[in-house]
Amino acid sequence: MSSINLMKKTAGIVLEKKKLTGVVARVGLVLDISGSMRNLYKNGTVQKVVERILAVASQFDDDGMLDVWVYDNEFSRLPSVTERDFADYVNARILSNDTIHKFGRNDEPPVMYDVMNKYLKENPSKDPAFIVFINDGGCKSTIKKPVVSSSDKPIFWQFVGVGDSNFKVLENLDTMEGRFIDNANFFHVQDIDAITDEQLYDRLLNEFPDWIREAKEKIIL
């Protein structure tokens, strides 16, 4: 069995455990490509992240499509990835693409607004959008505005901190005031390659079921 099929099987088991079987959601992946992420792109870690999140998308979405963005102080919306074309995606679509700004400083709000634009304006849907947001520290406090402004919309932000940098802004997400409902979660992993697929999916999907429940109660979904 191929690695992607094994990851899909594991994702399906975790979805069943979280009572998410049958939930349809659009899945997006936002990847930090600031300077401190350089090694994770070069050593294959980011490619593995794409594959692991694609396995989740394949369980949530009928077309099995994962939407992808990268950002530093600029951002790019990339071609969506599927099981047909995930191999070498990072090298072919990101590292070898000279039109993508890479390895600068980080600025999160612009890419967040583009995510919102895609799911709320360009392609609105009754299905929620589950956004996995990879960051290796130094996230700007100005993310509060897009998080708050999307808190009455069908978007859930799952932030994942990697490495050993400063995650103070993301650690304070749970106490962020002014939101219609709690629409964001954060967890930190020192080495994302070191945790199993089951551990990763369990943490990724930890708060999503509660958000779906409340979003239905508040008529967001």
Disulfide bonds with the S-S distance in Angstrom:
none
